[in-house]
Amino acid sequence: MAAAKNKVIAGDYSGWDVIAGHGKLHFMQRFKRIVLDRTTVAHMETVDARSGNSFWGSFLRGYVGNALLGPAGLFAATSSAAGKRAVLLSVEFVSGERSLIEVDDGTYRKILQVLF
């Protein structure tokens, strides 16, 4: 599976980027910005969470890393495979608008922090 897009993939604001940083969360498109926080989001639900790593892909990375660099290569190969997850979220705004977003694991954690 490809890396998560960090985008709104359906519904209102479709195609907008999902930006999380400095304790804030936004949907952005060019010069337009929608702030997501506890006052603007009525409900959020995780629709799907998938790992981006297949068993054989992880096995092959570990084997090649171990063969080339020994235990350090094995560790590096397995570490690089961790945390590659795509999460689909359904977001419903107080205004009634709804969006389906796809984010990576790091952005998902920031969303949880901002909306908790």
Secondary structure, DSSP 8 states (H G I E B T S, - for coil): ------EEEEETTTT-EEEEETTEEEEEETTEEEE-STTTEEEEEEEEEEES--HHHHHHHHHHHHHHHTHHHHHHHHHHHTT-EEEEEEEEETTS-EEEEEEEHHHHHHHHHHH-
